[in-house]
Amino acid sequence: TYDLRSSIPKNVITSGQLSDLQLEGIQYACQRHQVLLPSGFRAGFFIGDAAGVGKGRQIAGVIFDNYVRGRTKHLWFSISTDLKLDAERDLKDIGCHVKVIGGCQR
């Protein structure tokens, strides 16, 4: 099992800032990140939920958990600069105050 309570603040879990469905997705992703592949890279996890489920909140939760556990390098790609603002909001709303860098172009 994987204990999110050791990385995600209790108030974020109990207040509903992350739904049970979002917490489940975060837990599965974080469990998968524990796996090291033969290449030495960490295994990934694909979040393929439908629109409106809260993929941004799930990604923010995964970043938060990994950051607390000392894994501080993260990439969150998006097609839209509007979604950068959403990412910043999602991270901030769950208490994860990591710097978000935008504007990377081809």
Biopython code that builds the backbone (N, CA, C, O; Angstrom):
import numpy as np
from Bio.PDB.StructureBuilder import StructureBuilder

atoms = [
    (1, "THR", "N", (0.836, -1.196, 0.000)),
    (1, "THR", "CA", (0.000, 0.000, 0.000)),
    (1, "THR", "C", (0.874, 1.250, 0.000)),
    (1, "THR", "O", (2.073, 1.193, 0.271)),
    (2, "TYR", "N", (0.257, 2.349, -0.303)),
    (2, "TYR", "CA", (0.962, 3.628, -0.393)),
    (2, "TYR", "C", (0.220, 4.636, 0.468)),
    (2, "TYR", "O", (-0.984, 4.824, 0.295)),
    (3, "ASP", "N", (0.911, 5.283, 1.384)),
    (3, "ASP", "CA", (0.267, 6.177, 2.340)),
    (3, "ASP", "C", (0.390, 7.629, 1.912)),
    (3, "ASP", "O", (1.422, 8.260, 2.141)),
    (4, "LEU", "N", (-0.656, 8.162, 1.291)),
    (4, "LEU", "CA", (-0.666, 9.571, 0.900)),
    (4, "LEU", "C", (-0.711, 10.503, 2.109)),
    (4, "LEU", "O", (-0.302, 11.660, 2.021)),
    (5, "ARG", "N", (-1.202, 10.003, 3.222)),
    (5, "ARG", "CA", (-1.330, 10.854, 4.413)),
    (5, "ARG", "C", (0.019, 11.327, 4.932)),
    (5, "ARG", "O", (0.090, 12.294, 5.689)),
    (6, "SER", "N", (1.082, 10.653, 4.530)),
    (6, "SER", "CA", (2.408, 11.079, 4.990)),
    (6, "SER", "C", (2.972, 12.205, 4.130)),
    (6, "SER", "O", (4.012, 12.773, 4.465)),
    (7, "SER", "N", (2.302, 12.537, 3.027)),
    (7, "SER", "CA", (2.807, 13.605, 2.162)),
    (7, "SER", "C", (1.767, 14.693, 1.881)),
    (7, "SER", "O", (2.119, 15.868, 1.773)),
    (8, "ILE", "N", (0.524, 14.322, 1.765)),
    (8, "ILE", "CA", (-0.545, 15.293, 1.494)),
    (8, "ILE", "C", (-1.121, 15.721, 2.845)),
    (8, "ILE", "O", (-1.512, 14.872, 3.646)),
    (9, "PRO", "N", (-1.176, 17.034, 3.105)),
    (9, "PRO", "CA", (-1.688, 17.487, 4.408)),
    (9, "PRO", "C", (-3.102, 16.969, 4.697)),
    (9, "PRO", "O", (-3.949, 16.892, 3.808)),
    (10, "LYS", "N", (-3.326, 16.623, 5.951)),
    (10, "LYS", "CA", (-4.612, 16.061, 6.371)),
    (10, "LYS", "C", (-5.777, 16.970, 5.994)),
    (10, "LYS", "O", (-6.824, 16.489, 5.560)),
    (11, "ASN", "N", (-5.602, 18.281, 6.157)),
    (11, "ASN", "CA", (-6.715, 19.195, 5.860)),
    (11, "ASN", "C", (-7.083, 19.184, 4.372)),
    (11, "ASN", "O", (-8.240, 19.415, 4.021)),
    (12, "VAL", "N", (-6.113, 18.918, 3.504)),
    (12, "VAL", "CA", (-6.402, 18.835, 2.068)),
    (12, "VAL", "C", (-7.262, 17.609, 1.790)),
    (12, "VAL", "O", (-8.164, 17.653, 0.954)),
    (13, "ILE", "N", (-6.981, 16.518, 2.491)),
    (13, "ILE", "CA", (-7.735, 15.279, 2.304)),
    (13, "ILE", "C", (-9.119, 15.387, 2.922)),
    (13, "ILE", "O", (-10.108, 15.017, 2.290)),
    (14, "THR", "N", (-9.202, 15.889, 4.152)),
    (14, "THR", "CA", (-10.487, 15.900, 4.861)),
    (14, "THR", "C", (-11.416, 17.022, 4.418)),
    (14, "THR", "O", (-12.631, 16.915, 4.585)),
    (15, "SER", "N", (-10.869, 18.093, 3.858)),
    (15, "SER", "CA", (-11.708, 19.233, 3.472)),
    (15, "SER", "C", (-12.379, 19.059, 2.118)),
    (15, "SER", "O", (-13.260, 19.838, 1.754)),
    (16, "GLY", "N", (-11.969, 18.043, 1.373)),
    (16, "GLY", "CA", (-12.556, 17.836, 0.058)),
    (16, "GLY", "C", (-11.854, 18.602, -1.050)),
    (16, "GLY", "O", (-12.351, 18.652, -2.175)),
    (17, "GLN", "N", (-10.700, 19.201, -0.750)),
    (17, "GLN", "CA", (-9.954, 19.897, -1.804)),
    (17, "GLN", "C", (-9.528, 18.918, -2.889)),
    (17, "GLN", "O", (-9.338, 19.298, -4.044)),
    (18, "LEU", "N", (-9.383, 17.672, -2.512)),
    (18, "LEU", "CA", (-9.182, 16.580, -3.459)),
    (18, "LEU", "C", (-10.295, 15.570, -3.201)),
    (18, "LEU", "O", (-10.482, 15.120, -2.070)),
    (19, "SER", "N", (-11.030, 15.218, -4.245)),
    (19, "SER", "CA", (-12.129, 14.254, -4.091)),
    (19, "SER", "C", (-11.560, 12.856, -3.882)),
    (19, "SER", "O", (-10.374, 12.614, -4.103)),
    (20, "ASP", "N", (-12.422, 11.943, -3.454)),
    (20, "ASP", "CA", (-11.989, 10.553, -3.281)),
    (20, "ASP", "C", (-11.480, 9.977, -4.601)),
    (20, "ASP", "O", (-10.491, 9.246, -4.624)),
    (21, "LEU", "N", (-12.156, 10.307, -5.694)),
    (21, "LEU", "CA", (-11.737, 9.826, -7.015)),
    (21, "LEU", "C", (-10.364, 10.386, -7.390)),
    (21, "LEU", "O", (-9.524, 9.664, -7.925)),
    (22, "GLN", "N", (-10.138, 11.665, -7.111)),
    (22, "GLN", "CA", (-8.836, 12.274, -7.379)),
    (22, "GLN", "C", (-7.753, 11.655, -6.507)),
    (22, "GLN", "O", (-6.656, 11.374, -6.990)),
    (23, "LEU", "N", (-8.045, 11.441, -5.236)),
    (23, "LEU", "CA", (-7.072, 10.813, -4.331)),
    (23, "LEU", "C", (-6.712, 9.400, -4.791)),
    (23, "LEU", "O", (-5.563, 8.972, -4.674)),
    (24, "GLU", "N", (-7.699, 8.689, -5.309)),
    (24, "GLU", "CA", (-7.432, 7.341, -5.814)),
    (24, "GLU", "C", (-6.468, 7.395, -7.002)),
    (24, "GLU", "O", (-5.525, 6.607, -7.075)),
    (25, "GLY", "N", (-6.705, 8.322, -7.929)),
    (25, "GLY", "CA", (-5.804, 8.480, -9.069)),
    (25, "GLY", "C", (-4.412, 8.875, -8.645)),
    (25, "GLY", "O", (-3.430, 8.368, -9.187)),
    (26, "ILE", "N", (-4.311, 9.783, -7.673)),
    (26, "ILE", "CA", (-3.008, 10.205, -7.151)),
    (26, "ILE", "C", (-2.287, 9.008, -6.529)),
    (26, "ILE", "O", (-1.090, 8.813, -6.741)),
    (27, "GLN", "N", (-3.027, 8.218, -5.764)),
    (27, "GLN", "CA", (-2.404, 7.063, -5.108)),
    (27, "GLN", "C", (-1.879, 6.068, -6.131)),
    (27, "GLN", "O", (-0.759, 5.577, -5.986)),
    (28, "TYR", "N", (-2.654, 5.759, -7.156)),
    (28, "TYR", "CA", (-2.188, 4.817, -8.182)),
    (28, "TYR", "C", (-0.956, 5.350, -8.898)),
    (28, "TYR", "O", (-0.007, 4.606, -9.147)),
    (29, "ALA", "N", (-0.967, 6.628, -9.227)),
    (29, "ALA", "CA", (0.186, 7.227, -9.917)),
    (29, "ALA", "C", (1.426, 7.173, -9.030)),
    (29, "ALA", "O", (2.513, 6.822, -9.492)),
    (30, "CYS", "N", (1.260, 7.518, -7.766)),
    (30, "CYS", "CA", (2.402, 7.537, -6.851)),
    (30, "CYS", "C", (2.941, 6.136, -6.587)),
    (30, "CYS", "O", (4.149, 5.949, -6.442)),
    (31, "GLN", "N", (2.048, 5.153, -6.525)),
    (31, "GLN", "CA", (2.501, 3.773, -6.387)),
    (31, "GLN", "C", (3.346, 3.380, -7.595)),
    (31, "GLN", "O", (4.376, 2.720, -7.460)),
    (32, "ARG", "N", (2.903, 3.787, -8.753)),
    (32, "ARG", "CA", (3.631, 3.453, -9.983)),
    (32, "ARG", "C", (4.995, 4.142, -10.015)),
    (32, "ARG", "O", (5.965, 3.577, -10.519)),
    (33, "HIS", "N", (5.068, 5.362, -9.476)),
    (33, "HIS", "CA", (6.339, 6.098, -9.457)),
    (33, "HIS", "C", (7.374, 5.441, -8.543)),
    (33, "HIS", "O", (8.560, 5.759, -8.626)),
    (34, "GLN", "N", (6.945, 4.544, -7.689)),
    (34, "GLN", "CA", (7.875, 3.819, -6.827)),
    (34, "GLN", "C", (8.672, 2.787, -7.624)),
    (34, "GLN", "O", (9.721, 2.331, -7.171)),
    (35, "VAL", "N", (8.182, 2.419, -8.803)),
    (35, "VAL", "CA", (8.810, 1.373, -9.617)),
    (35, "VAL", "C", (9.946, 1.972, -10.441)),
    (35, "VAL", "O", (9.752, 2.946, -11.169)),
    (36, "LEU", "N", (11.122, 1.384, -10.320)),
    (36, "LEU", "CA", (12.242, 1.766, -11.170)),
    (36, "LEU", "C", (12.350, 0.767, -12.308)),
    (36, "LEU", "O", (12.385, -0.443, -12.084)),
    (37, "LEU", "N", (12.402, 1.279, -13.527)),
    (37, "LEU", "CA", (12.513, 0.447, -14.718)),
    (37, "LEU", "C", (13.951, -0.016, -14.909)),
    (37, "LEU", "O", (14.865, 0.566, -14.324)),
    (38, "PRO", "N", (14.171, -1.054, -15.720)),
    (38, "PRO", "CA", (15.543, -1.530, -15.959)),
    (38, "PRO", "C", (16.488, -0.432, -16.461)),
    (38, "PRO", "O", (17.697, -0.501, -16.240)),
    (39, "SER", "N", (15.936, 0.570, -17.133)),
    (39, "SER", "CA", (16.755, 1.677, -17.637)),
    (39, "SER", "C", (17.210, 2.616, -16.525)),
    (39, "SER", "O", (18.087, 3.454, -16.733)),
    (40, "GLY", "N", (16.610, 2.472, -15.339)),
    (40, "GLY", "CA", (16.929, 3.365, -14.227)),
    (40, "GLY", "C", (15.934, 4.498, -14.068)),
    (40, "GLY", "O", (15.965, 5.221, -13.072)),
    (41, "PHE", "N", (15.041, 4.660, -15.052)),
    (41, "PHE", "CA", (14.014, 5.689, -14.971)),
    (41, "PHE", "C", (12.854, 5.200, -14.113)),
    (41, "PHE", "O", (12.652, 3.998, -13.943)),
    (42, "ARG", "N", (12.102, 6.148, -13.577)),
    (42, "ARG", "CA", (10.893, 5.802, -12.838)),
    (42, "ARG", "C", (9.774, 5.489, -13.822)),
    (42, "ARG", "O", (9.702, 6.061, -14.909)),
    (43, "ALA", "N", (8.907, 4.573, -13.417)),
    (43, "ALA", "CA", (7.737, 4.259, -14.232)),
    (43, "ALA", "C", (6.773, 5.438, -14.197)),
    (43, "ALA", "O", (6.745, 6.200, -13.230)),
    (44, "GLY", "N", (6.004, 5.578, -15.234)),
    (44, "GLY", "CA", (5.019, 6.648, -15.323)),
    (44, "GLY", "C", (3.606, 6.132, -15.114)),
    (44, "GLY", "O", (3.383, 4.951, -14.847)),
    (45, "PHE", "N", (2.671, 7.040, -15.243)),
    (45, "PHE", "CA", (1.262, 6.709, -15.065)),
    (45, "PHE", "C", (0.459, 7.643, -15.948)),
    (45, "PHE", "O", (0.707, 8.849, -15.959)),
    (46, "PHE", "N", (-0.495, 7.110, -16.686)),
    (46, "PHE", "CA", (-1.323, 7.902, -17.588)),
    (46, "PHE", "C", (-2.674, 8.166, -16.943)),
    (46, "PHE", "O", (-3.387, 7.233, -16.576)),
    (47, "ILE", "N", (-3.025, 9.443, -16.807)),
    (47, "ILE", "CA", (-4.341, 9.817, -16.283)),
    (47, "ILE", "C", (-5.226, 10.121, -17.488)),
    (47, "ILE", "O", (-5.031, 11.131, -18.164)),
    (48, "GLY", "N", (-6.184, 9.263, -17.755)),
    (48, "GLY", "CA", (-7.033, 9.415, -18.937)),
    (48, "GLY", "C", (-8.484, 9.668, -18.590)),
    (48, "GLY", "O", (-9.375, 9.245, -19.326)),
    (49, "ASP", "N", (-8.742, 10.348, -17.486)),
    (49, "ASP", "CA", (-10.120, 10.626, -17.082)),
    (49, "ASP", "C", (-10.786, 11.597, -18.052)),
    (49, "ASP", "O", (-10.114, 12.334, -18.774)),
    (50, "ALA", "N", (-12.099, 11.585, -18.054)),
    (50, "ALA", "CA", (-12.884, 12.468, -18.915)),
    (50, "ALA", "C", (-12.789, 13.918, -18.438)),
    (50, "ALA", "O", (-12.276, 14.201, -17.356)),
    (51, "ALA", "N", (-13.288, 14.814, -19.261)),
    (51, "ALA", "CA", (-13.296, 16.240, -18.918)),
    (51, "ALA", "C", (-14.081, 16.473, -17.632)),
    (51, "ALA", "O", (-15.136, 15.879, -17.410)),
    (52, "GLY", "N", (-13.542, 17.348, -16.795)),
    (52, "GLY", "CA", (-14.252, 17.742, -15.587)),
    (52, "GLY", "C", (-13.999, 16.880, -14.365)),
    (52, "GLY", "O", (-14.516, 17.184, -13.290)),
    (53, "VAL", "N", (-13.218, 15.811, -14.494)),
    (53, "VAL", "CA", (-12.949, 14.940, -13.347)),
    (53, "VAL", "C", (-11.924, 15.575, -12.418)),
    (53, "VAL", "O", (-11.943, 15.336, -11.210)),
    (54, "GLY", "N", (-11.038, 16.375, -12.974)),
    (54, "GLY", "CA", (-10.030, 17.039, -12.154)),
    (54, "GLY", "C", (-8.636, 16.488, -12.374)),
    (54, "GLY", "O", (-7.892, 16.254, -11.421)),
    (55, "LYS", "N", (-8.284, 16.280, -13.638)),
    (55, "LYS", "CA", (-6.930, 15.783, -13.938)),
    (55, "LYS", "C", (-5.868, 16.749, -13.440)),
    (55, "LYS", "O", (-4.809, 16.322, -12.980)),
    (56, "GLY", "N", (-6.139, 18.044, -13.525)),
    (56, "GLY", "CA", (-5.190, 19.039, -13.036)),
    (56, "GLY", "C", (-4.933, 18.895, -11.549)),
    (56, "GLY", "O", (-3.790, 18.975, -11.099)),
    (57, "ARG", "N", (-5.991, 18.683, -10.790)),
    (57, "ARG", "CA", (-5.838, 18.480, -9.342)),
    (57, "ARG", "C", (-5.064, 17.199, -9.059)),
    (57, "ARG", "O", (-4.252, 17.149, -8.136)),
    (58, "GLN", "N", (-5.318, 16.160, -9.860)),
    (58, "GLN", "CA", (-4.587, 14.908, -9.670)),
    (58, "GLN", "C", (-3.105, 15.113, -9.959)),
    (58, "GLN", "O", (-2.255, 14.641, -9.203)),
    (59, "ILE", "N", (-2.790, 15.805, -11.036)),
    (59, "ILE", "CA", (-1.388, 16.068, -11.368)),
    (59, "ILE", "C", (-0.742, 16.897, -10.263)),
    (59, "ILE", "O", (0.392, 16.631, -9.863)),
    (60, "ALA", "N", (-1.466, 17.900, -9.770)),
    (60, "ALA", "CA", (-0.949, 18.718, -8.671)),
    (60, "ALA", "C", (-0.674, 17.845, -7.448)),
    (60, "ALA", "O", (0.343, 18.020, -6.777)),
    (61, "GLY", "N", (-1.568, 16.913, -7.157)),
    (61, "GLY", "CA", (-1.375, 16.007, -6.024)),
    (61, "GLY", "C", (-0.175, 15.105, -6.196)),
    (61, "GLY", "O", (0.562, 14.853, -5.243)),
    (62, "VAL", "N", (0.026, 14.613, -7.419)),
    (62, "VAL", "CA", (1.190, 13.759, -7.701)),
    (62, "VAL", "C", (2.483, 14.556, -7.532)),
    (62, "VAL", "O", (3.447, 14.071, -6.940)),
    (63, "ILE", "N", (2.494, 15.780, -8.054)),
    (63, "ILE", "CA", (3.677, 16.636, -7.908)),
    (63, "ILE", "C", (3.939, 16.920, -6.430)),
    (63, "ILE", "O", (5.079, 16.852, -5.972)),
    (64, "PHE", "N", (2.884, 17.235, -5.690)),
    (64, "PHE", "CA", (3.017, 17.522, -4.265)),
    (64, "PHE", "C", (3.623, 16.321, -3.536)),
    (64, "PHE", "O", (4.588, 16.474, -2.786)),
    (65, "ASP", "N", (3.066, 15.141, -3.750)),
    (65, "ASP", "CA", (3.568, 13.938, -3.085)),
    (65, "ASP", "C", (5.033, 13.694, -3.432)),
    (65, "ASP", "O", (5.851, 13.446, -2.546)),
    (66, "ASN", "N", (5.359, 13.762, -4.702)),
    (66, "ASN", "CA", (6.742, 13.521, -5.127)),
    (66, "ASN", "C", (7.682, 14.571, -4.549)),
    (66, "ASN", "O", (8.794, 14.241, -4.138)),
    (67, "TYR", "N", (7.255, 15.825, -4.512)),
    (67, "TYR", "CA", (8.094, 16.902, -3.995)),
    (67, "TYR", "C", (8.413, 16.675, -2.513)),
    (67, "TYR", "O", (9.559, 16.805, -2.082)),
    (68, "VAL", "N", (7.390, 16.337, -1.758)),
    (68, "VAL", "CA", (7.587, 16.088, -0.319)),
    (68, "VAL", "C", (8.550, 14.925, -0.097)),
    (68, "VAL", "O", (9.286, 14.909, 0.890)),
    (69, "ARG", "N", (8.550, 13.971, -0.991)),
    (69, "ARG", "CA", (9.407, 12.788, -0.858)),
    (69, "ARG", "C", (10.794, 12.994, -1.477)),
    (69, "ARG", "O", (11.572, 12.048, -1.606)),
    (70, "GLY", "N", (11.093, 14.245, -1.859)),
    (70, "GLY", "CA", (12.436, 14.570, -2.323)),
    (70, "GLY", "C", (12.651, 14.479, -3.820)),
    (70, "GLY", "O", (13.758, 14.713, -4.305)),
    (71, "ARG", "N", (11.605, 14.144, -4.556)),
    (71, "ARG", "CA", (11.708, 14.096, -6.020)),
    (71, "ARG", "C", (11.196, 15.439, -6.544)),
    (71, "ARG", "O", (9.992, 15.634, -6.704)),
    (72, "THR", "N", (12.122, 16.357, -6.807)),
    (72, "THR", "CA", (11.754, 17.757, -7.023)),
    (72, "THR", "C", (11.746, 18.213, -8.475)),
    (72, "THR", "O", (11.520, 19.392, -8.743)),
    (73, "LYS", "N", (11.984, 17.314, -9.408)),
    (73, "LYS", "CA", (11.965, 17.699, -10.827)),
    (73, "LYS", "C", (10.684, 17.180, -11.471)),
    (73, "LYS", "O", (10.415, 15.979, -11.462)),
    (74, "HIS", "N", (9.898, 18.099, -12.030)),
    (74, "HIS", "CA", (8.618, 17.735, -12.622)),
    (74, "HIS", "C", (8.410, 18.485, -13.925)),
    (74, "HIS", "O", (8.823, 19.636, -14.063)),
    (75, "LEU", "N", (7.771, 17.831, -14.875)),
    (75, "LEU", "CA", (7.367, 18.470, -16.124)),
    (75, "LEU", "C", (5.869, 18.288, -16.279)),
    (75, "LEU", "O", (5.349, 17.178, -16.165)),
    (76, "TRP", "N", (5.181, 19.394, -16.540)),
    (76, "TRP", "CA", (3.737, 19.361, -16.766)),
    (76, "TRP", "C", (3.522, 20.112, -18.062)),
    (76, "TRP", "O", (3.567, 21.342, -18.095)),
    (77, "PHE", "N", (3.289, 19.368, -19.128)),
    (77, "PHE", "CA", (3.106, 19.981, -20.441)),
    (77, "PHE", "C", (1.640, 20.270, -20.684)),
    (77, "PHE", "O", (0.763, 19.494, -20.303)),
    (78, "SER", "N", (1.390, 21.404, -21.327)),
    (78, "SER", "CA", (0.024, 21.769, -21.684)),
    (78, "SER", "C", (0.044, 22.492, -23.023)),
    (78, "SER", "O", (1.042, 23.109, -23.397)),
    (79, "ILE", "N", (-1.039, 22.409, -23.717)),
    (79, "ILE", "CA", (-1.150, 23.038, -25.027)),
    (79, "ILE", "C", (-1.494, 24.526, -24.916)),
    (79, "ILE", "O", (-1.288, 25.283, -25.865)),
    (80, "SER", "N", (-1.999, 24.934, -23.797)),
    (80, "SER", "CA", (-2.563, 26.275, -23.673)),
    (80, "SER", "C", (-1.943, 27.050, -22.514)),
    (80, "SER", "O", (-1.697, 26.496, -21.442)),
    (81, "THR", "N", (-1.692, 28.338, -22.743)),
    (81, "THR", "CA", (-1.201, 29.178, -21.647)),
    (81, "THR", "C", (-2.291, 29.382, -20.594)),
    (81, "THR", "O", (-1.983, 29.633, -19.429)),
    (82, "ASP", "N", (-3.553, 29.277, -20.988)),
    (82, "ASP", "CA", (-4.638, 29.373, -20.010)),
    (82, "ASP", "C", (-4.533, 28.255, -18.978)),
    (82, "ASP", "O", (-4.838, 28.455, -17.802)),
    (83, "LEU", "N", (-4.103, 27.090, -19.418)),
    (83, "LEU", "CA", (-3.990, 25.957, -18.507)),
    (83, "LEU", "C", (-2.824, 26.123, -17.540)),
    (83, "LEU", "O", (-2.800, 25.475, -16.494)),
    (84, "LYS", "N", (-1.863, 26.976, -17.866)),
    (84, "LYS", "CA", (-0.780, 27.283, -16.922)),
    (84, "LYS", "C", (-1.368, 27.940, -15.679)),
    (84, "LYS", "O", (-0.979, 27.620, -14.555)),
    (85, "LEU", "N", (-2.297, 28.851, -15.885)),
    (85, "LEU", "CA", (-2.956, 29.506, -14.750)),
    (85, "LEU", "C", (-3.752, 28.497, -13.933)),
    (85, "LEU", "O", (-3.778, 28.562, -12.704)),
    (86, "ASP", "N", (-4.401, 27.563, -14.624)),
    (86, "ASP", "CA", (-5.136, 26.512, -13.917)),
    (86, "ASP", "C", (-4.185, 25.643, -13.098)),
    (86, "ASP", "O", (-4.495, 25.277, -11.964)),
    (87, "ALA", "N", (-3.028, 25.315, -13.672)),
    (87, "ALA", "CA", (-2.031, 24.505, -12.961)),
    (87, "ALA", "C", (-1.557, 25.233, -11.705)),
    (87, "ALA", "O", (-1.470, 24.636, -10.633)),
    (88, "GLU", "N", (-1.255, 26.512, -11.840)),
    (88, "GLU", "CA", (-0.823, 27.298, -10.678)),
    (88, "GLU", "C", (-1.901, 27.300, -9.607)),
    (88, "GLU", "O", (-1.606, 27.151, -8.422)),
    (89, "ARG", "N", (-3.155, 27.470, -10.023)),
    (89, "ARG", "CA", (-4.275, 27.474, -9.072)),
    (89, "ARG", "C", (-4.403, 26.128, -8.381)),
    (89, "ARG", "O", (-4.547, 26.065, -7.160)),
    (90, "ASP", "N", (-4.351, 25.036, -9.167)),
    (90, "ASP", "CA", (-4.507, 23.700, -8.585)),
    (90, "ASP", "C", (-3.407, 23.407, -7.571)),
    (90, "ASP", "O", (-3.682, 22.874, -6.496)),
    (91, "LEU", "N", (-2.178, 23.747, -7.902)),
    (91, "LEU", "CA", (-1.072, 23.541, -6.972)),
    (91, "LEU", "C", (-1.264, 24.363, -5.701)),
    (91, "LEU", "O", (-1.117, 23.851, -4.591)),
    (92, "LYS", "N", (-1.592, 25.628, -5.874)),
    (92, "LYS", "CA", (-1.768, 26.522, -4.723)),
    (92, "LYS", "C", (-2.930, 26.070, -3.844)),
    (92, "LYS", "O", (-2.834, 26.106, -2.617)),
    (93, "ASP", "N", (-4.028, 25.646, -4.470)),
    (93, "ASP", "CA", (-5.220, 25.262, -3.715)),
    (93, "ASP", "C", (-4.998, 24.073, -2.794)),
    (93, "ASP", "O", (-5.687, 23.929, -1.784)),
    (94, "ILE", "N", (-4.034, 23.219, -3.140)),
    (94, "ILE", "CA", (-3.764, 22.078, -2.253)),
    (94, "ILE", "C", (-2.531, 22.317, -1.377)),
    (94, "ILE", "O", (-2.072, 21.413, -0.680)),
    (95, "GLY", "N", (-2.004, 23.538, -1.419)),
    (95, "GLY", "CA", (-0.902, 23.896, -0.538)),
    (95, "GLY", "C", (0.478, 23.591, -1.072)),
    (95, "GLY", "O", (1.449, 23.580, -0.316)),
    (96, "CYS", "N", (0.579, 23.343, -2.364)),
    (96, "CYS", "CA", (1.875, 23.036, -2.982)),
    (96, "CYS", "C", (2.377, 24.292, -3.679)),
    (96, "CYS", "O", (1.850, 24.684, -4.720)),
    (97, "HIS", "N", (3.392, 24.917, -3.108)),
    (97, "HIS", "CA", (3.868, 26.206, -3.612)),
    (97, "HIS", "C", (5.190, 26.043, -4.366)),
    (97, "HIS", "O", (6.222, 26.590, -3.977)),
    (98, "VAL", "N", (5.125, 25.275, -5.455)),
    (98, "VAL", "CA", (6.296, 25.130, -6.313)),
    (98, "VAL", "C", (6.207, 26.154, -7.435)),
    (98, "VAL", "O", (5.118, 26.580, -7.822)),
    (99, "LYS", "N", (7.347, 26.534, -7.942)),
    (99, "LYS", "CA", (7.403, 27.519, -9.014)),
    (99, "LYS", "C", (6.944, 26.886, -10.325)),
    (99, "LYS", "O", (7.375, 25.790, -10.684)),
    (100, "VAL", "N", (6.062, 27.593, -11.034)),
    (100, "VAL", "CA", (5.584, 27.141, -12.343)),
    (100, "VAL", "C", (6.196, 28.062, -13.392)),
    (100, "VAL", "O", (6.042, 29.283, -13.341)),
    (101, "ILE", "N", (6.892, 27.447, -14.342)),
    (101, "ILE", "CA", (7.525, 28.212, -15.405)),
    (101, "ILE", "C", (6.736, 28.003, -16.676)),
    (101, "ILE", "O", (6.488, 26.865, -17.076)),
    (102, "GLY", "N", (6.344, 29.068, -17.306)),
    (102, "GLY", "CA", (5.567, 28.958, -18.542)),
    (102, "GLY", "C", (6.292, 29.646, -19.685)),
    (102, "GLY", "O", (7.349, 30.250, -19.507)),
    (103, "GLY", "N", (5.695, 29.536, -20.855)),
    (103, "GLY", "CA", (6.221, 30.243, -22.001)),
    (103, "GLY", "C", (7.297, 29.521, -22.766)),
    (103, "GLY", "O", (7.949, 30.122, -23.619)),
    (104, "CYS", "N", (7.504, 28.247, -22.489)),
    (104, "CYS", "CA", (8.495, 27.483, -23.249)),
    (104, "CYS", "C", (7.926, 27.233, -24.645)),
    (104, "CYS", "O", (6.845, 26.661, -24.785)),
    (105, "GLN", "N", (8.635, 27.650, -25.648)),
    (105, "GLN", "CA", (8.166, 27.517, -27.022)),
    (105, "GLN", "C", (9.045, 26.534, -27.770)),
    (105, "GLN", "O", (10.139, 26.183, -27.328)),
    (106, "ARG", "N", (8.539, 26.100, -28.914)),
    (106, "ARG", "CA", (9.303, 25.176, -29.771)),
    (106, "ARG", "C", (10.583, 25.822, -30.231)),
    (106, "ARG", "O", (11.360, 25.204, -30.959)),
]
sb = StructureBuilder()
sb.init_structure("model")
sb.init_model(0)
sb.init_chain("A")
sb.init_seg("    ")
for serial, (resi, resn, name, xyz) in enumerate(atoms, 1):
    if name == "N":
        sb.init_residue(resn, " ", resi, " ")
    sb.init_atom(name, np.array(xyz, "f"), 0.0, 1.0, " ", f" {name:<3s}", serial, name[0])
structure = sb.get_structure()
